[in-house]
Amino acid sequence: MWLALDTATDQASVALGLPGRVLARETIAGARRHASGLLPALERCLAETGAGFAEIEGVVLADGPGSFTGLRVGASVAKALIRVRPMPLWVAPSLLVCAAAGALVEGQTVLAASNALRGELFVAAYRMHPGRVETVLAPSVLTPDQIPLRVAGGYQLVGPAAPVLGGQPTWPDAGVLLGLVGLAGGVQAVPDAAHWEPEYGRPAEAQAKWERDHGRPLADPARANG
């Protein structure tokens, strides 16, 4: 059995199941509830399936871009579980999870958008095909008026920030991550979970403010010690 986690947006979710089959799912609404709600949600999913932690064979995680705090929560839980009981970690872009959740027509371009703050959006575009995912636009930070220059018209619009572009909001779902396991271009294995970090998409707001105030980039401890 696999555990899937998505904490990239204001609505987090947890799912247990097999590739393409969801056995239990929990949703946590509200960004400030991710840290306190994730493990209880996992416990409820385990109780619903009648399974124990020892039956989890791997973790699948939406790794961004998205909320810095939310992604840190999901990554911390995934790493802690893997440290207690070594198992594989697989990841997929949170925008791909949005696109796969909302795709209505096979082969149609699906544009997923979430809020990147500062008047910008995290944007990616995909086409879903039998057995594979085609990336049309890899996750990028764009302003709304830049999107038509990067993605041709005729796409389906999904994601939390869809209203900014004239659509209805949709949310990623951890259960969809289970459906991406085994698809070419879907989830990717993480070879070294201990040193892996989510794809935040841009610096955290606190870091951006520090760099604006000081007029220089903040030092990266990983590079300094590498």
N, CA, C and O of each residue as an XYZ file, in Angstrom:
904
protein
N       0.847     -1.194      0.000
C       0.000      0.000      0.000
C       0.882      1.244      0.000
O       1.945      1.265      0.621
N       0.425      2.290     -0.711
C       1.181      3.530     -0.841
C       0.476      4.657     -0.098
O      -0.751      4.693     -0.013
N       1.271      5.570      0.433
C       0.762      6.789      1.058
C       1.025      7.957      0.121
O       2.149      8.141     -0.346
N      -0.012      8.753     -0.155
C       0.122      9.937     -0.997
C      -0.204     11.184     -0.185
O      -1.170     11.199      0.578
N       0.608     12.237     -0.351
C       0.449     13.490      0.393
C       0.496     14.668     -0.570
O       1.344     14.719     -1.461
N      -0.413     15.609     -0.386
C      -0.365     16.865     -1.143
C      -0.620     18.002     -0.169
O      -1.709     18.110      0.395
N       0.387     18.853      0.030
C       0.266     19.984      0.957
C       0.685     21.293      0.284
O       1.056     22.245      0.971
N       0.630     21.352     -1.038
C       1.173     22.493     -1.771
C       0.275     23.724     -1.750
O       0.739     24.835     -2.007
N      -1.022     23.532     -1.441
C      -1.961     24.649     -1.495
C      -2.691     24.771     -0.161
O      -2.361     24.075      0.800
N      -3.692     25.668     -0.106
C      -4.462     25.854      1.122
C      -5.275     24.618      1.497
O      -5.706     24.479      2.642
N      -5.483     23.723      0.536
C      -6.241     22.498      0.806
C      -5.308     21.304      0.690
O      -4.916     20.921     -0.412
N      -4.954     20.720      1.818
C      -4.074     19.550      1.825
C      -4.911     18.280      1.748
O      -6.104     18.295      2.050
N      -4.277     17.178      1.339
C      -4.986     15.906      1.281
C      -4.026     14.756      1.516
O      -2.826     14.854      1.261
N      -4.589     13.663      2.012
C      -3.861     12.434      2.302
C      -4.646     11.294      1.676
O      -5.875     11.282      1.740
N      -3.956     10.338      1.073
C      -4.639      9.182      0.505
C      -3.801      7.934      0.724
O      -2.572      7.994      0.743
N      -4.469      6.819      0.886
C      -3.830      5.507      0.960
C      -4.418      4.639     -0.134
O      -5.620      4.691     -0.397
N      -3.573      3.841     -0.774
C      -4.092      2.950     -1.795
C      -2.984      2.304     -2.596
O      -1.842      2.195     -2.150
N      -3.353      1.880     -3.789
C      -2.444      1.257     -4.741
C      -2.385      2.138     -5.973
O      -3.246      3.000     -6.142
N      -1.391      1.952     -6.846
C      -1.351      2.756     -8.066
C      -2.677      2.689     -8.825
O      -3.100      1.629     -9.286
N      -3.319      3.857     -8.939
C      -4.592      3.921     -9.645
C      -5.805      3.530     -8.832
O      -6.914      3.515     -9.367
N      -5.638      3.210     -7.553
C      -6.768      2.781     -6.724
C      -6.677      3.416     -5.344
O      -5.738      3.142     -4.597
N      -7.646      4.263     -4.999
C      -7.677      4.934     -3.709
C      -8.519      4.117     -2.737
O      -9.669      3.788     -3.028
N      -7.945      3.791     -1.587
C      -8.656      3.029     -0.564
C      -9.204      3.925      0.535
O     -10.229      3.608      1.139
N      -8.529      5.048      0.800
C      -8.993      6.004      1.820
C      -8.419      7.365      1.489
O      -7.307      7.474      0.972
N      -9.191      8.413      1.793
C      -8.753      9.773      1.472
C      -9.264     10.725      2.546
O     -10.382     10.576      3.040
N      -8.442     11.697      2.900
C      -8.822     12.745      3.856
C      -8.385     14.094      3.297
O      -7.332     14.198      2.669
N      -9.195     15.127      3.524
C      -8.878     16.485      3.083
C      -8.768     17.401      4.293
O      -9.544     17.287      5.243
N      -7.793     18.316      4.251
C      -7.577     19.283      5.324
C      -7.685     20.674      4.717
O      -6.803     21.084      3.962
N      -8.739     21.402      5.027
C      -8.957     22.729      4.470
C      -8.358     23.783      5.383
O      -8.548     23.742      6.598
N      -7.630     24.732      4.791
C      -7.030     25.817      5.561
C      -5.542     25.627      5.732
O      -5.100     24.662      6.355
N      -4.752     26.562      5.173
C      -3.293     26.419      5.163
C      -2.705     26.295      6.562
O      -1.707     25.599      6.751
N      -3.305     26.956      7.541
C      -2.748     26.945      8.898
C      -3.034     25.635      9.641
O      -2.590     25.457     10.775
N      -3.766     24.729      9.011
C      -4.105     23.460      9.656
C      -3.230     22.308      9.168
O      -3.333     21.197      9.689
N      -2.368     22.554      8.174
C      -1.587     21.461      7.602
C      -0.736     20.758      8.661
O      -0.756     19.532      8.767
N       0.011     21.540      9.441
C       0.962     20.948     10.388
C       0.245     20.112     11.442
O       0.703     19.023     11.790
N      -0.875     20.616     11.950
C      -1.579     19.892     13.007
C      -2.491     18.799     12.468
O      -2.825     17.857     13.187
N      -2.895     18.917     11.209
C      -3.906     17.999     10.688
C      -3.400     16.828      9.884
O      -4.147     15.877      9.655
N      -2.135     16.864      9.438
C      -1.679     15.853      8.487
C      -1.581     14.459      9.109
O      -2.115     13.498      8.554
N      -0.914     14.340     10.242
C      -0.761     13.020     10.857
C      -2.094     12.453     11.365
O      -2.338     11.261     11.182
N      -2.967     13.254     11.995
C      -4.287     12.718     12.339
C      -5.068     12.232     11.118
O      -5.778     11.229     11.190
N      -4.934     12.953      9.988
C      -5.608     12.513      8.764
C      -5.058     11.174      8.294
O      -5.813     10.309      7.851
N      -3.745     11.004      8.391
C      -3.133      9.726      8.028
C      -3.643      8.616      8.952
O      -3.943      7.514      8.492
N      -3.739      8.903     10.234
C      -4.234      7.900     11.184
C      -5.668      7.497     10.864
O      -6.027      6.326     10.989
N      -6.493      8.464     10.451
C      -7.878      8.140     10.091
C      -7.924      7.278      8.831
O      -8.740      6.362      8.732
N      -7.054      7.568      7.876
C      -6.997      6.753      6.658
C      -6.576      5.321      6.986
O      -7.146      4.365      6.461
N      -5.580      5.180      7.855
C      -5.143      3.842      8.258
C      -6.280      3.096      8.956
O      -6.495      1.909      8.709
N      -7.001      3.793      9.824
C      -8.116      3.164     10.529
C      -9.210      2.734      9.549
O      -9.814      1.672      9.702
N      -9.456      3.581      8.532
C     -10.499      3.258      7.554
C     -10.149      2.010      6.747
O     -11.027      1.214      6.415
N      -8.880      1.844      6.435
C      -8.457      0.688      5.645
C      -8.161     -0.528      6.513
O      -7.982     -1.629      5.992
N      -8.108     -0.344      7.827
C      -7.756     -1.435      8.712
C      -6.295     -1.821      8.620
O      -5.917     -2.936      8.979
N      -5.471     -0.900      8.138
C      -4.043     -1.179      7.935
C      -3.214     -0.524      9.035
O      -3.693      0.347      9.761
N      -1.981     -0.955      9.139
C      -1.029     -0.356     10.047
C       0.088      0.324      9.280
O       0.232      0.132      8.073
N       0.877      1.121      9.989
C       1.971      1.834      9.339
C       2.921      0.867      8.634
O       3.468      1.198      7.583
N       3.119     -0.304      9.190
C       4.059     -1.273      8.615
C       3.639     -1.735      7.223
O       4.455     -2.284      6.481
N       2.370     -1.518      6.862
C       1.889     -1.944      5.544
C       2.108     -0.895      4.465
O       1.846     -1.160      3.292
N       2.583      0.293      4.837
C       2.895      1.318      3.833
C       4.230      0.973      3.176
O       5.248      0.839      3.855
N       4.218      0.833      1.860
C       5.401      0.402      1.109
C       6.163      1.565      0.481
O       7.325      1.405      0.105
N       5.538      2.719      0.362
C       6.191      3.859     -0.257
C       5.370      5.117     -0.068
O       4.188      5.053      0.268
N       6.001      6.264     -0.285
C       5.350      7.568     -0.137
C       5.409      8.290     -1.475
O       6.453      8.326     -2.126
N       4.275      8.866     -1.881
C       4.188      9.682     -3.094
C       3.787     11.083     -2.661
O       2.792     11.255     -1.956
N       4.551     12.082     -3.076
C       4.381     13.444     -2.565
C       4.313     14.448     -3.705
O       5.095     14.372     -4.653
N       3.375     15.393     -3.613
C       3.368     16.541     -4.518
C       4.426     17.515     -4.020
O       4.341     18.009     -2.895
N       5.428     17.793     -4.863
C       6.629     18.495     -4.357
C       6.721     19.950     -4.802
O       7.813     20.518     -4.805
N       5.608     20.563     -5.176
C       5.618     21.973     -5.517
C       5.561     22.202     -7.026
O       5.508     21.256     -7.813
N       5.571     23.479     -7.410
C       5.674     24.669     -6.559
C       4.381     24.930     -5.795
O       3.319     24.399     -6.121
N       4.507     25.764     -4.771
C       3.334     26.085     -3.975
C       3.725     26.794     -2.705
O       4.784     27.417     -2.624
N       2.864     26.697     -1.712
C       3.087     27.337     -0.423
C       4.373     26.827      0.213
O       4.552     25.620      0.376
N       5.269     27.742      0.572
C       6.535     27.344      1.193
C       6.272     26.552      2.470
O       6.847     25.482      2.667
N       5.402     27.077      3.340
C       5.125     26.398      4.607
C       4.461     25.047      4.369
O       4.833     24.047      4.984
N       3.471     25.023      3.469
C       2.782     23.771      3.186
C       3.713     22.707      2.659
O       3.648     21.556      3.090
N       4.583     23.074      1.728
C       5.526     22.112      1.168
C       6.497     21.615      2.224
O       6.861     20.439      2.224
N       6.922     22.491      3.121
C       7.815     22.074      4.193
C       7.138     21.059      5.114
O       7.763     20.095      5.556
N       5.868     21.281      5.393
C       5.132     20.343      6.242
C       5.073     18.971      5.591
O       5.384     17.964      6.229
N       4.674     18.924      4.320
C       4.582     17.643      3.620
C       5.917     16.943      3.519
O       6.005     15.733      3.729
N       6.971     17.703      3.197
C       8.305     17.116      3.075
C       8.792     16.586      4.415
O       9.397     15.517      4.484
N       8.525     17.343      5.491
C       8.977     16.914      6.814
C       8.306     15.619      7.243
O       8.959     14.729      7.787
N       6.997     15.512      6.999
C       6.280     14.292      7.362
C       6.799     13.112      6.542
O       7.046     12.033      7.083
N       6.963     13.325      5.226
C       7.455     12.243      4.358
C       8.838     11.780      4.797
O       9.091     10.579      4.887
N       9.730     12.722      5.068
C      11.095     12.357      5.480
C      11.096     11.642      6.826
O      11.852     10.691      7.025
N      10.254     12.094      7.748
C      10.198     11.455      9.066
C       9.721     10.014      8.949
O      10.275      9.118      9.586
N       8.692      9.791      8.135
C       8.183      8.436      7.961
C       9.233      7.526      7.336
O       9.390      6.372      7.735
N       9.947      8.062      6.350
C      10.964      7.265      5.662
C      12.157      7.002      6.571
O      12.802      5.957      6.482
N      12.437      7.948      7.432
C      13.564      7.744      8.358
C      13.236      6.657      9.379
O      14.091      5.843      9.727
N      11.981      6.651      9.858
C      11.575      5.629     10.826
C      11.551      4.244     10.179
O      11.970      3.251     10.774
N      11.049      4.209      8.943
C      10.949      2.928      8.232
C      11.339      3.165      6.782
O      10.511      3.636      6.002
N      12.575      2.855      6.394
C      13.044      3.136      5.038
C      12.114      2.566      3.963
O      11.743      1.393      3.990
N      11.757      3.425      3.029
C      10.876      3.045      1.922
C      11.076      4.050      0.792
O      11.642      5.118      1.026
N      10.633      3.743     -0.417
C      10.830      4.661     -1.540
C      10.022      5.958     -1.395
O       8.940      5.967     -0.808
N      10.567      7.043     -1.937
C       9.861      8.316     -2.050
C       9.752      8.667     -3.528
O      10.743      8.659     -4.258
N       8.535      8.975     -3.952
C       8.273      9.404     -5.329
C       7.611     10.778     -5.275
O       6.849     11.070     -4.352
N       7.901     11.615     -6.260
C       7.341     12.969     -6.259
C       6.801     13.321     -7.643
O       7.181     12.729     -8.654
N       5.903     14.305     -7.652
C       5.365     14.857     -8.897
C       5.027     16.314     -8.654
O       4.683     16.675     -7.528
N       5.111     17.169     -9.671
C       4.749     18.573     -9.488
C       3.304     18.724     -9.020
O       2.410     18.028     -9.503
N       3.085     19.626     -8.088
C       1.727     19.857     -7.597
C       0.803     20.331     -8.719
O      -0.391     20.030     -8.703
N       1.339     21.066     -9.686
C       0.519     21.519    -10.810
C       0.117     20.361    -11.710
O      -0.958     20.390    -12.308
N       0.964     19.343    -11.815
C       0.580     18.140    -12.558
C      -0.565     17.426    -11.848
O      -1.469     16.899    -12.497
N      -0.529     17.407    -10.514
C      -1.617     16.790     -9.757
C      -2.930     17.526    -10.035
O      -3.975     16.901    -10.216
N      -2.864     18.860    -10.067
C      -4.052     19.654    -10.413
C      -4.558     19.306    -11.810
O      -5.751     19.089    -12.018
N      -3.628     19.256    -12.761
C      -4.002     18.994    -14.155
C      -4.616     17.609    -14.307
O      -5.631     17.447    -14.985
N      -4.000     16.607    -13.676
C      -4.514     15.243    -13.785
C      -5.878     15.113    -13.115
O      -6.736     14.360    -13.575
N      -6.071     15.859    -12.015
C      -7.355     15.800    -11.313
C      -8.473     16.410    -12.143
O      -9.615     15.954    -12.079
N      -8.151     17.446    -12.927
C      -9.198     18.168    -13.637
C      -9.337     17.841    -15.098
O     -10.274     18.313    -15.742
N      -8.422     17.033    -15.659
C      -8.445     16.743    -17.093
C      -9.751     16.073    -17.491
O     -10.138     15.058    -16.911
N     -10.424     16.638    -18.475
C     -11.717     16.120    -18.918
C     -11.626     15.370    -20.240
O     -12.391     14.437    -20.482
N     -10.689     15.779    -21.099
C     -10.596     15.202    -22.437
C      -9.182     14.692    -22.664
O      -8.215     15.435    -22.489
N      -9.059     13.441    -23.049
C      -7.749     12.845    -23.304
C      -7.021     13.615    -24.407
O      -7.583     13.867    -25.473
N      -5.771     13.985    -24.141
C      -4.959     14.667    -25.140
C      -5.150     16.166    -25.201
O      -4.411     16.845    -25.914
N      -6.129     16.712    -24.469
C      -6.336     18.164    -24.454
C      -5.300     18.818    -23.547
O      -4.917     18.250    -22.524
N      -4.851     20.005    -23.919
C      -3.938     20.751    -23.057
C      -4.679     21.232    -21.826
O      -5.750     21.830    -21.923
N      -4.090     20.961    -20.656
C      -4.666     21.405    -19.389
C      -3.675     22.368    -18.743
O      -2.531     22.002    -18.473
N      -4.116     23.591    -18.500
C      -3.279     24.605    -17.865
C      -3.641     24.685    -16.393
O      -4.787     24.969    -16.046
N      -2.667     24.436    -15.526
C      -2.886     24.498    -14.079
C      -2.206     25.740    -13.524
O      -1.068     26.042    -13.882
N      -2.902     26.461    -12.650
C      -2.360     27.707    -12.096
C      -2.636     27.784    -10.603
O      -3.732     27.464    -10.144
N      -1.626     28.212     -9.851
C      -1.794     28.478     -8.426
C      -1.110     29.802     -8.104
O      -0.306     30.303     -8.890
N      -1.430     30.354     -6.960
C      -0.975     31.690     -6.587
C       0.504     31.690     -6.198
O       0.921     30.926     -5.327
N       1.292     32.545     -6.846
C       2.710     32.691     -6.506
C       2.972     34.003     -5.763
O       4.121     34.320     -5.457
N       1.907     34.772     -5.471
C       2.006     36.076     -4.802
C       2.700     37.088     -5.711
O       3.155     36.747     -6.803
N       2.776     38.333     -5.249
C       3.447     39.428     -5.970
C       2.901     39.610     -7.390
O       3.637     40.016     -8.290
N       1.609     39.310     -7.593
C       0.989     39.484     -8.899
C       1.366     38.424     -9.914
O       1.118     38.600    -11.107
N       1.960     37.326     -9.467
C       2.391     36.268    -10.375
C       1.704     34.947    -10.031
O       1.109     34.790     -8.965
N       1.807     33.991    -10.980
C       1.208     32.687    -10.819
C       2.247     31.602    -11.054
O       3.169     31.775    -11.851
N       2.092     30.479    -10.352
C       2.776     29.258    -10.741
C       1.914     28.613    -11.829
O       0.723     28.380    -11.624
N       2.507     28.330    -12.963
C       1.744     27.826    -14.109
C       2.475     26.652    -14.735
O       3.701     26.659    -14.838
N       1.721     25.640    -15.153
C       2.263     24.528    -15.933
C       1.151     24.001    -16.829
O      -0.030     24.191    -16.538
N       1.530     23.338    -17.917
C       0.529     22.789    -18.838
C       0.913     21.366    -19.220
O       2.086     21.054    -19.419
N      -0.102     20.510    -19.317
C       0.121     19.089    -19.585
C      -0.961     18.562    -20.524
O      -2.032     19.151    -20.668
N      -0.641     17.424    -21.162
C      -1.647     16.628    -21.864
C      -1.581     15.218    -21.314
O      -0.500     14.643    -21.189
N      -2.739     14.662    -20.987
C      -2.820     13.317    -20.444
C      -3.114     12.334    -21.569
O      -4.102     12.486    -22.289
N      -2.255     11.324    -21.723
C      -2.418     10.289    -22.729
C      -2.450      8.935    -22.045
O      -2.001      8.826    -20.904
N      -2.963      7.896    -22.697
C      -2.940      6.567    -22.089
C      -1.510      6.146    -21.741
O      -0.663      6.024    -22.626
N      -1.250      5.928    -20.472
C       0.045      5.438    -20.036
C       1.145      6.476    -19.931
O       2.271      6.132    -19.571
N       0.856      7.743    -20.234
C       1.924      8.739    -20.166
C       1.356     10.146    -19.981
O       0.191     10.417    -20.268
N       2.228     11.027    -19.491
C       1.918     12.446    -19.339
C       2.863     13.233    -20.236
O       4.076     13.024    -20.201
N       2.319     14.125    -21.030
C       3.127     15.013    -21.879
C       3.195     16.390    -21.223
O       2.162     17.006    -20.960
N       4.403     16.868    -20.960
C       4.576     18.203    -20.393
C       4.650     19.225    -21.513
O       5.577     19.197    -22.322
N       3.683     20.122    -21.565
C       3.649     21.183    -22.570
C       4.424     22.398    -22.072
O       5.172     23.017    -22.829
N       4.246     22.734    -20.809
C       4.982     23.818    -20.154
C       5.345     23.353    -18.757
O       4.465     23.081    -17.941
N       6.635     23.261    -18.480
C       7.082     22.880    -17.138
C       6.710     23.977    -16.144
O       6.546     25.130    -16.543
N       6.575     23.650    -14.873
C       6.200     24.666    -13.876
C       7.053     25.930    -13.981
O       8.282     25.874    -13.978
N       6.369     27.067    -14.073
C       7.025     28.354    -14.286
C       6.324     29.414    -13.448
O       5.183     29.227    -13.025
N       7.010     30.525    -13.211
C       6.416     31.685    -12.551
C       6.139     32.730    -13.627
O       7.070     33.240    -14.250
N       4.865     33.051    -13.849
C       4.473     33.969    -14.914
C       3.425     34.949    -14.400
O       2.703     34.657    -13.447
N       3.349     36.103    -15.033
C       2.224     37.000    -14.818
C       1.093     36.552    -15.733
O       1.347     35.878    -16.732
N      -0.142     36.907    -15.420
C      -1.246     36.465    -16.272
C      -1.082     36.840    -17.736
O      -1.455     36.063    -18.616
N      -0.521     38.034    -18.018
C      -0.397     38.431    -19.419
C       0.752     37.728    -20.149
O       0.850     37.826    -21.372
N       1.614     37.027    -19.424
C       2.683     36.268    -20.068
C       2.234     34.884    -20.518
O       2.865     34.270    -21.378
N       1.141     34.394    -19.936
C       0.715     33.023    -20.217
C       0.411     32.789    -21.698
O       0.854     31.775    -22.237
N      -0.329     33.683    -22.394
C      -0.599     33.427    -23.813
C       0.667     33.356    -24.670
O       0.644     32.763    -25.749
N       1.763     33.948    -24.211
C       3.011     33.892    -24.957
C       3.707     32.547    -24.803
O       4.570     32.193    -25.606
N       3.328     31.793    -23.763
C       3.991     30.521    -23.473
C       3.130     29.301    -23.812
O       3.654     28.227    -24.106
N       1.809     29.473    -23.769
C       0.898     28.358    -24.030
C      -0.163     28.817    -25.020
O      -0.840     29.819    -24.794
N      -0.303     28.086    -26.110
C      -1.300     28.444    -27.117
C      -2.700     28.269    -26.542
O      -2.910     27.516    -25.592
N      -3.664     28.990    -27.147
C      -5.039     28.931    -26.675
C      -5.654     27.559    -26.878
O      -5.045     26.670    -27.473
N      -6.866     27.400    -26.378
C      -7.555     26.131    -26.517
C      -7.244     25.145    -25.422
O      -7.278     23.934    -25.642
N      -6.936     25.656    -24.230
C      -6.624     24.755    -23.123
C      -7.745     24.765    -22.087
O      -8.544     25.697    -22.003
N      -7.768     23.688    -21.303
C      -8.655     23.602    -20.145
C      -7.942     24.219    -18.958
O      -6.768     23.935    -18.720
N      -8.642     25.063    -18.211
C      -8.047     25.801    -17.114
C      -8.436     25.168    -15.783
O      -9.618     24.949    -15.516
N      -7.429     24.871    -14.941
C      -7.682     24.268    -13.637
C      -6.765     24.918    -12.603
O      -5.893     25.715    -12.950
N      -6.969     24.574    -11.334
C      -6.059     25.011    -10.276
C      -6.682     26.029     -9.341
O      -7.709     26.628     -9.662
N      -6.060     26.227     -8.174
C      -6.582     27.181     -7.183
C      -6.662     28.606     -7.695
O      -7.544     29.360     -7.283
N      -5.743     28.995     -8.600
C      -5.724     30.371     -9.103
C      -6.475     30.520    -10.420
O      -6.348     31.554    -11.076
N      -7.248     29.527    -10.825
C      -8.008     29.623    -12.073
C      -8.905     30.865    -12.135
O      -9.063     31.427    -13.219
N      -9.506     31.326    -11.009
C     -10.351     32.524    -11.092
C      -9.610     33.769    -11.587
O     -10.219     34.644    -12.203
N      -8.316     33.855    -11.327
C      -7.538     34.996    -11.819
C      -7.565     35.043    -13.338
O      -7.460     36.114    -13.935
N      -7.706     33.875    -13.963
C      -7.691     33.769    -15.425
C      -9.086     33.560    -16.002
O      -9.241     33.269    -17.188
N     -10.104     33.712    -15.147
C     -11.478     33.613    -15.630
C     -12.111     32.249    -15.482
O     -13.175     32.010    -16.053
N     -11.492     31.334    -14.731
C     -12.047     30.001    -14.547
C     -12.559     29.771    -13.143
O     -12.625     30.692    -12.329
N     -12.921     28.530    -12.870
C     -13.392     28.135    -11.552
C     -12.264     27.425    -10.800
O     -11.514     26.663    -11.410
N     -12.127     27.657     -9.493
C     -11.021     27.035     -8.758
C     -11.180     25.523     -8.625
O     -12.280     25.021     -8.392
N     -10.083     24.814     -8.775
C     -10.038     23.382     -8.481
C      -8.778     23.138     -7.656
O      -7.880     23.979     -7.619
N      -8.717     21.985     -6.998
C      -7.632     21.730     -6.061
C      -6.966     20.402     -6.375
O      -7.617     19.471     -6.849
N      -5.662     20.313     -6.109
C      -4.992     19.021     -6.272
C      -5.530     18.034     -5.240
O      -6.111     18.435     -4.231
N      -5.334     16.753     -5.495
C      -5.847     15.727     -4.599
C      -4.834     14.602     -4.497
O      -4.340     14.106     -5.510
N      -4.527     14.199     -3.268
C      -3.522     13.162     -3.065
C      -3.893     11.863     -3.756
O      -3.011     11.122     -4.191
N      -5.194     11.570     -3.867
C      -5.611     10.351     -4.554
C      -5.166     10.324     -5.998
O      -4.890      9.258     -6.547
N      -5.093     11.510     -6.627
C      -4.655     11.586     -8.024
C      -3.189     11.186     -8.146
O      -2.782     10.620     -9.161
N      -2.395     11.475     -7.118
C      -0.988     11.071     -7.138
C      -0.846      9.564     -7.324
O       0.061      9.107     -8.019
N      -1.733      8.795     -6.710
C      -1.669      7.345     -6.855
C      -1.897      6.931     -8.307
O      -1.339      5.938     -8.773
N      -2.727      7.705     -9.019
C      -2.964      7.415    -10.427
C      -1.810      7.770    -11.327
O      -1.747      7.307    -12.466
N      -0.873      8.600    -10.829
C       0.291      8.987    -11.632
C       1.445      8.001    -11.485
O       2.413      8.056    -12.243
N       1.341      7.094    -10.505
C       2.383      6.078    -10.327
C       2.360      5.124    -11.520
O       1.311      4.586    -11.874
N       3.507      4.924    -12.127
C       3.592      4.016    -13.262
C       3.384      4.665    -14.609
O       3.597      4.021    -15.637
N       2.966      5.945    -14.640
C       2.810      6.657    -15.909
C       4.135      7.266    -16.325
O       4.825      7.860    -15.497
N       4.502      7.133    -17.576
C       5.680      7.825    -18.093
C       5.447      9.324    -17.992
O       4.419      9.830    -18.442
N       6.409     10.040    -17.396
C       6.243     11.473    -17.193
C       5.404     11.812    -15.983
O       5.081     12.980    -15.769
N       5.036     10.804    -15.171
C       4.240     11.039    -13.974
C       5.121     11.266    -12.767
O       5.859     12.250    -12.715
N       5.055     10.372    -11.793
C       5.886     10.533    -10.603
C       7.322     10.118    -10.905
O       7.580      9.292    -11.780
N       8.248     10.715    -10.155
C       9.671     10.430    -10.327
C      10.256      9.964     -8.997
O       9.910     10.501     -7.945
N      11.135      8.974     -9.037
C      11.765      8.457     -7.825
C      12.799      9.448     -7.306
O      13.501     10.090     -8.087
N      12.889      9.568     -5.976
C      13.900     10.403     -5.318
C      14.998      9.473     -4.822
O      14.752      8.659     -3.932
N      16.206      9.572     -5.376
C      17.258      8.622     -4.982
C      17.806      8.846     -3.580
O      18.267      7.900     -2.941
N      17.762     10.088     -3.089
C      18.341     10.409     -1.776
C      17.363     11.288     -1.011
O      17.480     12.514     -1.024
N      16.389     10.655     -0.340
C      15.329     11.403      0.327
C      15.864     12.308      1.427
O      15.297     13.372      1.676
N      16.950     11.904      2.095
C      17.475     12.688      3.215
C      17.924     14.073      2.778
O      17.799     15.026      3.547
N      18.443     14.207      1.566
C      18.957     15.485      1.085
C      18.038     16.145      0.049
O      18.377     17.185     -0.515
N      16.907     15.552     -0.188
C      15.954     16.106     -1.152
C      15.168     17.263     -0.541
O      14.877     17.258      0.656
N      14.827     18.252     -1.360
C      13.993     19.374     -0.938
C      12.894     19.595     -1.975
O      13.100     19.303     -3.153
N      11.739     20.100     -1.568
C      10.666     20.379     -2.522
C      11.070     21.457     -3.528
O      12.032     22.197     -3.323
N      10.309     21.521     -4.615
C      10.498     22.556     -5.629
C       9.606     23.745     -5.266
O       8.446     23.818     -5.671
N      10.175     24.668     -4.496
C       9.354     25.777     -4.003
C       8.894     26.721     -5.115
O       7.875     27.396     -4.970
N       9.622     26.771     -6.201
C       9.228     27.608     -7.325
C       9.795     29.005     -7.269
O      10.024     29.626     -8.306
N      10.027     29.514     -6.053
C      10.614     30.837     -5.858
C      11.008     30.939     -4.390
O      10.560     30.123     -3.584
N      11.825     31.908     -4.021
C      12.184     32.057     -2.608
C      10.962     32.362     -1.746
O       9.980     32.931     -2.222
N      11.034     31.978     -0.486
C       9.971     32.315      0.459
C       9.855     33.836      0.593
O      10.820     34.558      0.341
N       8.679     34.319      0.986
C       8.455     35.761      1.100
C       9.448     36.403      2.065
O       9.925     37.510      1.814
N       9.764     35.717      3.174
C      10.723     36.270      4.137
C      12.104     36.432      3.501
O      12.794     37.422      3.745
N      12.502     35.447      2.680
C      13.795     35.547      2.001
C      13.776     36.679      0.983
O      14.739     37.439      0.879
N      12.693     36.793      0.237
C      12.594     37.868     -0.763
C      12.681     39.234     -0.103
O      13.340     40.135     -0.622
N      12.017     39.393      1.041
C      12.069     40.672      1.759
C      13.493     40.957      2.232
O      13.971     42.085      2.111
N      14.177     39.936      2.772
C      15.559     40.117      3.233
C      16.434     40.563      2.073
O      17.247     41.473      2.234
N      16.286     39.948      0.921
C      17.120     40.283     -0.231
C      16.813     41.684     -0.748
O      17.716     42.401     -1.180
N      15.523     42.079     -0.704
C      15.178     43.450     -1.107
C      15.798     44.462     -0.153
O      16.350     45.477     -0.579
N      15.701     44.174      1.145
C      16.211     45.108      2.145
C      17.734     45.225      2.106
O      18.279     46.301      2.354
N      18.428     44.116      1.793
C      19.889     44.101      1.846
C      20.542     44.264      0.472
O      21.754     44.458      0.373
N      19.730     44.185     -0.587
C      20.266     44.400     -1.922
C      21.200     43.313     -2.419
O      22.025     43.567     -3.297
N      21.090     42.116     -1.880
C      21.929     40.997     -2.331
C      21.238     39.679     -2.011
O      20.379     39.630     -1.130
N      21.607     38.597     -2.724
C      20.988     37.295     -2.457
C      21.383     36.757     -1.090
O      22.499     36.982     -0.621
N      20.469     36.052     -0.465
C      20.747     35.382      0.783
C      21.614     34.158      0.503
O      21.343     33.414     -0.439
N      22.640     33.942      1.297
C      23.535     32.801      1.083
C      22.794     31.492      1.208
O      21.917     31.349      2.060
N      23.142     30.527      0.359
C      22.552     29.189      0.393
C      23.463     28.288      1.228
O      24.571     27.975      0.790
N      23.021     27.857      2.435
C      23.883     27.038      3.284
C      24.296     25.733      2.606
O      25.394     25.232      2.846
N      23.421     25.177      1.759
C      23.754     23.913      1.097
C      24.939     24.098      0.168
O      25.816     23.237      0.100
N      24.972     25.230     -0.559
C      26.102     25.471     -1.465
C      27.354     25.813     -0.661
O      28.462     25.412     -1.019
N      27.165     26.565      0.442
C      28.319     26.973      1.236
C      29.021     25.780      1.858
O      30.238     25.784      2.039
N      28.221     24.734      2.192
C      28.805     23.566      2.843
C      29.091     22.426      1.894
O      29.602     21.384      2.305
N      28.756     22.621      0.584
C      28.900     21.522     -0.376
C      30.327     21.381     -0.881
O      30.610     20.502     -1.695
